[in-house]
């Protein structure tokens, strides 16, 4: 069974959104430059984490936020599912009635990522960890 790995929130103003989520929920935010893309991804810790920003206890998922971009397919909140084989998952999407809206890409040597649209118009991320 594939599990929810994290969530993402597209925002218009990173500073304003950080202040909102830190103040409202007490989440810790961590800015992470996205390599040569020039963008910043902000990690959202929704519970206790270790020095590598990994959860120290089970029962919660973390997330991230990024500046809304008209070139990206998502403009709101997205759930990301970890899959064992992203290629096999993407092959099943259209058969299940969905569509691939952003092809697989590698993210900073950590994993492979794609966006799909379900039969109800929701955008969902699919993630495969890269084995080291």
C-alpha positions as CSV (number, residue, x, y, z in Angstrom):
1,X,0.0,0.0,0.0
2,X,1.4,3.4,-1.0
3,X,1.5,6.0,1.8
4,X,1.2,9.8,2.0
5,X,4.7,11.1,2.1
6,X,4.2,14.9,2.5
7,X,2.0,17.7,1.5
8,X,2.8,20.9,-0.5
9,X,1.3,24.3,-0.3
10,X,1.6,26.8,-3.2
11,X,1.8,30.4,-1.9
12,X,2.0,33.9,-3.3
13,X,4.2,35.4,-0.6
14,X,6.7,33.0,1.1
15,X,7.5,35.4,4.1
16,X,3.8,36.0,4.8
17,X,3.0,32.3,4.6
18,X,5.9,31.3,6.8
19,X,4.7,33.8,9.4
20,X,1.1,32.5,9.2
21,X,2.0,28.8,9.6
22,X,4.7,29.3,12.2
23,X,2.3,31.5,14.3
24,X,-0.9,29.5,13.8
25,X,0.4,26.0,14.2
26,X,3.9,26.4,15.6
27,X,5.4,24.7,12.6
28,X,9.2,25.1,12.0
29,X,10.1,26.3,8.5
30,X,13.4,25.7,6.8
31,X,14.4,27.3,3.5
32,X,16.0,25.0,1.0
33,X,17.4,26.5,-2.3
34,X,16.3,24.4,-5.3
35,X,19.7,24.2,-7.0
36,X,20.1,26.0,-10.3
37,X,16.4,26.6,-10.6
38,X,16.8,29.8,-8.4
39,X,13.6,29.0,-6.5
40,X,13.3,28.3,-2.8
41,X,11.4,25.4,-1.3
42,X,10.4,25.8,2.4
43,X,10.2,22.7,4.4
44,X,7.4,22.5,7.0
45,X,8.1,20.5,10.2
46,X,4.7,19.6,11.7
47,X,6.2,17.7,14.6
48,X,9.6,16.9,16.3
49,X,12.4,16.3,13.8
50,X,16.1,15.3,14.0
51,X,19.0,17.3,12.7
52,X,18.3,16.1,9.1
53,X,14.7,17.4,9.4
54,X,13.3,13.8,9.5
55,X,10.4,13.0,11.8
56,X,11.5,11.7,15.3
57,X,8.2,10.1,15.9
58,X,5.5,8.4,13.9
59,X,2.0,9.7,13.4
60,X,2.6,12.9,11.4
61,X,3.8,14.0,8.1
62,X,5.7,17.1,7.2
63,X,5.3,19.3,4.2
64,X,6.7,22.1,2.1
65,X,5.7,25.3,0.4
66,X,6.8,27.1,-2.6
67,X,6.0,30.3,-4.5
68,X,3.1,29.8,-6.8
69,X,4.3,29.7,-10.4
70,X,2.1,29.8,-13.6
71,X,4.5,27.2,-15.2
72,X,3.7,24.6,-12.5
73,X,0.5,22.6,-12.7
74,X,-0.5,23.0,-9.0
75,X,-1.8,26.2,-7.5
76,X,-3.2,25.1,-4.1
77,X,-2.4,22.3,-1.7
78,X,-1.2,18.9,-3.0
79,X,-0.8,15.6,-1.3
80,X,2.3,13.5,-2.3
81,X,2.3,9.7,-2.3
82,X,5.4,7.6,-2.0
83,X,5.5,4.8,-4.6
84,X,7.9,1.9,-5.0
85,X,8.2,2.3,-8.8
86,X,7.2,5.7,-10.3
87,X,7.4,4.4,-13.9
88,X,4.9,1.6,-13.1
89,X,2.6,4.0,-11.3
90,X,2.7,6.5,-14.2
91,X,1.8,3.7,-16.6
92,X,-1.3,3.0,-14.5
93,X,-2.6,6.6,-14.3
94,X,-4.4,6.8,-17.6
95,X,-5.8,3.3,-17.3
96,X,-7.3,4.4,-13.9
97,X,-8.9,7.4,-15.6
98,X,-6.4,10.1,-14.6
99,X,-3.7,11.9,-16.5
100,X,-0.1,12.8,-16.1
101,X,0.3,16.6,-15.9
102,X,4.1,16.8,-15.2
103,X,6.4,14.1,-16.3
104,X,8.9,12.4,-13.9
105,X,11.9,14.5,-12.9
106,X,14.8,13.9,-10.5
107,X,14.9,16.2,-7.5
108,X,18.3,17.0,-6.1
109,X,19.4,13.3,-6.1
110,X,16.8,12.5,-3.5
111,X,14.0,11.1,-5.5
112,X,11.9,11.0,-8.7
113,X,8.8,13.2,-8.8
114,X,5.8,13.6,-11.1
115,X,2.3,15.2,-10.9
116,X,-0.9,13.5,-11.9
117,X,-4.5,14.6,-12.0
118,X,-7.1,12.2,-10.6
119,X,-10.6,11.5,-12.1
120,X,-12.0,14.3,-10.0
121,X,-9.5,17.0,-11.2
122,X,-7.3,16.9,-8.1
123,X,-3.5,17.2,-8.5
124,X,-1.5,14.6,-6.7
125,X,2.3,14.2,-6.5
126,X,3.9,10.8,-6.8
127,X,7.4,10.3,-5.4
128,X,9.9,7.5,-5.6
129,X,12.9,7.6,-3.2
130,X,16.2,7.1,-4.9
131,X,18.2,4.2,-3.4
132,X,21.7,5.0,-2.5
